[in-house]
Amino acid sequence: MEILSSAVMTQGKRLNIYFTDEDDLKLYAEISTAAKNEKRSMSQMVKILVSDGLANRQKQKELT
């Protein structure tokens, strides 16, 4: 009898981010609020914000 795997999960990368000082905690609260408003997980929201931020940085580099 042959058993086929229905899904193969690729191994992802992990990043731990610590929010420790007052400014970090404010940023965490903003991310948390945005995630709740968009009904996303914190991880999803961080990925979206980082992606947007990188795209904006690239645009800025192209303008200079």
TIVO-2410 file (N, C-alpha, C; in nm, 3 decimals):
# residues 64
REC num residu      c1      c2      c3 atome chaine
REC   1      M   0.084  -0.118   0.000     N      A
REC   1      M   0.000   0.000   0.000    CA      A
REC   1      M   0.089   0.124   0.000     C      A
REC   2      E   0.061   0.215  -0.091     N      A
REC   2      E   0.140   0.338  -0.104    CA      A
REC   2      E   0.066   0.453  -0.035     C      A
REC   3      I   0.138   0.524   0.049     N      A
REC   3      I   0.079   0.639   0.119    CA      A
REC   3      I   0.141   0.765   0.063     C      A
REC   4      L   0.057   0.854   0.013     N      A
REC   4      L   0.105   0.979  -0.044    CA      A
REC   4      L   0.087   1.091   0.058     C      A
REC   5      S   0.184   1.176   0.064     N      A
REC   5      S   0.174   1.293   0.151    CA      A
REC   5      S   0.083   1.396   0.085     C      A
REC   6      S  -0.014   1.445   0.158     N      A
REC   6      S  -0.108   1.540   0.099    CA      A
REC   6      S  -0.051   1.681   0.094     C      A
REC   7      A   0.042   1.713   0.182     N      A
REC   7      A   0.100   1.847   0.181    CA      A
REC   7      A   0.243   1.840   0.233     C      A
REC   8      V   0.328   1.913   0.169     N      A
REC   8      V   0.466   1.920   0.212    CA      A
REC   8      V   0.492   2.062   0.260     C      A
REC   9      M   0.522   2.073   0.386     N      A
REC   9      M   0.549   2.205   0.444    CA      A
REC   9      M   0.697   2.237   0.430     C      A
REC  10      T   0.725   2.352   0.375     N      A
REC  10      T   0.863   2.395   0.370    CA      A
REC  10      T   0.900   2.454   0.505     C      A
REC  11      Q   1.025   2.442   0.538     N      A
REC  11      Q   1.069   2.495   0.667    CA      A
REC  11      Q   1.089   2.645   0.654     C      A
REC  12      G   1.022   2.720   0.738     N      A
REC  12      G   1.031   2.865   0.734    CA      A
REC  12      G   1.142   2.917   0.822     C      A
REC  13      K   1.159   3.045   0.819     N      A
REC  13      K   1.257   3.112   0.903    CA      A
REC  13      K   1.183   3.177   1.018     C      A
REC  14      R   1.250   3.192   1.129     N      A
REC  14      R   1.187   3.248   1.249    CA      A
REC  14      R   1.262   3.372   1.292     C      A
REC  15      L   1.186   3.473   1.334     N      A
REC  15      L   1.243   3.598   1.384    CA      A
REC  15      L   1.170   3.636   1.512     C      A
REC  16      N   1.244   3.649   1.618     N      A
REC  16      N   1.186   3.695   1.744    CA      A
REC  16      N   1.213   3.844   1.757     C      A
REC  17      I   1.110   3.919   1.784     N      A
REC  17      I   1.123   4.064   1.799    CA      A
REC  17      I   1.081   4.098   1.942     C      A
REC  18      Y   1.164   4.173   2.011     N      A
REC  18      Y   1.135   4.212   2.148    CA      A
REC  18      Y   1.104   4.360   2.154     C      A
REC  19      F   0.997   4.395   2.219     N      A
REC  19      F   0.956   4.533   2.239    CA      A
REC  19      F   0.978   4.563   2.387     C      A
REC  20      T   1.082   4.640   2.419     N      A
REC  20      T   1.119   4.654   2.560    CA      A
REC  20      T   1.108   4.796   2.614     C      A
REC  21      D   1.154   4.895   2.540     N      A
REC  21      D   1.150   5.031   2.596    CA      A
REC  21      D   1.017   5.098   2.562     C      A
REC  22      E   0.997   5.218   2.613     N      A
REC  22      E   0.868   5.287   2.599    CA      A
REC  22      E   0.827   5.306   2.454     C      A
REC  23      D   0.922   5.349   2.369     N      A
REC  23      D   0.890   5.368   2.227    CA      A
REC  23      D   0.853   5.236   2.160     C      A
REC  24      D   0.925   5.129   2.196     N      A
REC  24      D   0.895   4.997   2.141    CA      A
REC  24      D   0.754   4.952   2.181     C      A
REC  25      L   0.718   4.979   2.306     N      A
REC  25      L   0.586   4.936   2.354    CA      A
REC  25      L   0.474   5.013   2.284     C      A
REC  26      K   0.500   5.139   2.252     N      A
REC  26      K   0.402   5.217   2.176    CA      A
REC  26      K   0.387   5.159   2.035     C      A
REC  27      L   0.500   5.124   1.975     N      A
REC  27      L   0.497   5.064   1.842    CA      A
REC  27      L   0.422   4.931   1.845     C      A
REC  28      Y   0.448   4.850   1.948     N      A
REC  28      Y   0.378   4.723   1.963    CA      A
REC  28      Y   0.227   4.745   1.971     C      A
REC  29      A   0.186   4.845   2.049     N      A
REC  29      A   0.043   4.874   2.064    CA      A
REC  29      A  -0.018   4.916   1.930     C      A
REC  30      E   0.056   4.994   1.851     N      A
REC  30      E   0.006   5.036   1.720    CA      A
REC  30      E  -0.008   4.917   1.626     C      A
REC  31      I   0.090   4.829   1.628     N      A
REC  31      I   0.085   4.710   1.542    CA      A
REC  31      I  -0.031   4.621   1.586     C      A
REC  32      S  -0.046   4.604   1.715     N      A
REC  32      S  -0.154   4.521   1.768    CA      A
REC  32      S  -0.290   4.576   1.729     C      A
REC  33      T  -0.308   4.707   1.740     N      A
REC  33      T  -0.435   4.770   1.702    CA      A
REC  33      T  -0.462   4.752   1.553     C      A
REC  34      A  -0.360   4.774   1.471     N      A
REC  34      A  -0.377   4.757   1.326    CA      A
REC  34      A  -0.414   4.613   1.293     C      A
REC  35      A  -0.349   4.518   1.358     N      A
REC  35      A  -0.377   4.376   1.334    CA      A
REC  35      A  -0.522   4.343   1.370     C      A
REC  36      K  -0.568   4.394   1.483     N      A
REC  36      K  -0.706   4.368   1.525    CA      A
REC  36      K  -0.805   4.432   1.428     C      A
REC  37      N  -0.776   4.555   1.385     N      A
REC  37      N  -0.866   4.625   1.293    CA      A
REC  37      N  -0.878   4.553   1.160     C      A
REC  38      E  -0.768   4.492   1.116     N      A
REC  38      E  -0.767   4.422   0.987    CA      A
REC  38      E  -0.793   4.272   1.002     C      A
REC  39      K  -0.820   4.230   1.126     N      A
REC  39      K  -0.846   4.089   1.157    CA      A
REC  39      K  -0.732   4.000   1.108     C      A
REC  40      R  -0.611   4.038   1.146     N      A
REC  40      R  -0.491   3.962   1.110    CA      A
REC  40      R  -0.417   3.923   1.237     C      A
REC  41      S  -0.330   3.825   1.225     N      A
REC  41      S  -0.244   3.791   1.337    CA      A
REC  41      S  -0.132   3.895   1.346     C      A
REC  42      M  -0.066   3.900   1.459     N      A
REC  42      M   0.046   3.992   1.474    CA      A
REC  42      M   0.156   3.958   1.372     C      A
REC  43      S   0.179   3.831   1.352     N      A
REC  43      S   0.282   3.789   1.257    CA      A
REC  43      S   0.249   3.837   1.116     C      A
REC  44      Q   0.124   3.819   1.075     N      A
REC  44      Q   0.083   3.866   0.942    CA      A
REC  44      Q   0.099   4.016   0.931     C      A
REC  45      M   0.059   4.088   1.036     N      A
REC  45      M   0.065   4.235   1.032    CA      A
REC  45      M   0.209   4.282   1.023     C      A
REC  46      V   0.299   4.221   1.098     N      A
REC  46      V   0.440   4.260   1.094    CA      A
REC  46      V   0.496   4.235   0.954     C      A
REC  47      K   0.462   4.122   0.893     N      A
REC  47      K   0.510   4.092   0.758    CA      A
REC  47      K   0.462   4.197   0.658     C      A
REC  48      I   0.336   4.236   0.669     N      A
REC  48      I   0.280   4.336   0.578    CA      A
REC  48      I   0.350   4.470   0.598     C      A
REC  49      L   0.367   4.511   0.723     N      A
REC  49      L   0.430   4.640   0.750    CA      A
REC  49      L   0.576   4.643   0.706     C      A
REC  50      V   0.646   4.535   0.727     N      A
REC  50      V   0.786   4.528   0.683    CA      A
REC  50      V   0.794   4.532   0.531     C      A
REC  51      S   0.707   4.457   0.465     N      A
REC  51      S   0.704   4.458   0.319    CA      A
REC  51      S   0.675   4.597   0.264     C      A
REC  52      D   0.576   4.665   0.323     N      A
REC  52      D   0.544   4.802   0.281    CA      A
REC  52      D   0.661   4.896   0.306     C      A
REC  53      G   0.723   4.881   0.421     N      A
REC  53      G   0.836   4.967   0.455    CA      A
REC  53      G   0.954   4.947   0.360     C      A
REC  54      L   0.982   4.823   0.325     N      A
REC  54      L   1.091   4.796   0.231    CA      A
REC  54      L   1.060   4.853   0.093     C      A
REC  55      A   0.936   4.841   0.050     N      A
REC  55      A   0.897   4.897  -0.080    CA      A
REC  55      A   0.914   5.048  -0.080     C      A
REC  56      N   0.873   5.114   0.030     N      A
REC  56      N   0.889   5.259   0.040    CA      A
REC  56      N   1.035   5.301   0.041     C      A
REC  57      R   1.118   5.225   0.110     N      A
REC  57      R   1.262   5.255   0.112    CA      A
REC  57      R   1.322   5.242  -0.027     C      A
REC  58      Q   1.279   5.140  -0.101     N      A
REC  58      Q   1.329   5.120  -0.237    CA      A
REC  58      Q   1.290   5.238  -0.326     C      A
REC  59      K   1.166   5.285  -0.312     N      A
REC  59      K   1.120   5.400  -0.390    CA      A
REC  59      K   1.204   5.523  -0.357     C      A
REC  60      Q   1.233   5.543  -0.229     N      A
REC  60      Q   1.314   5.657  -0.188    CA      A
REC  60      Q   1.455   5.651  -0.247     C      A
REC  61      K   1.512   5.531  -0.250     N      A
REC  61      K   1.645   5.514  -0.308    CA      A
REC  61      K   1.644   5.546  -0.458     C      A
REC  62      E   1.537   5.507  -0.524     N      A
REC  62      E   1.527   5.533  -0.668    CA      A
REC  62      E   1.511   5.682  -0.698     C      A
REC  63      L   1.453   5.756  -0.605     N      A
REC  63      L   1.435   5.900  -0.625    CA      A
REC  63      L   1.563   5.980  -0.602     C      A
REC  64      T   1.656   5.923  -0.529     N      A
REC  64      T   1.782   5.996  -0.501    CA      A
REC  64      T   1.892   5.960  -0.594     C      A
***
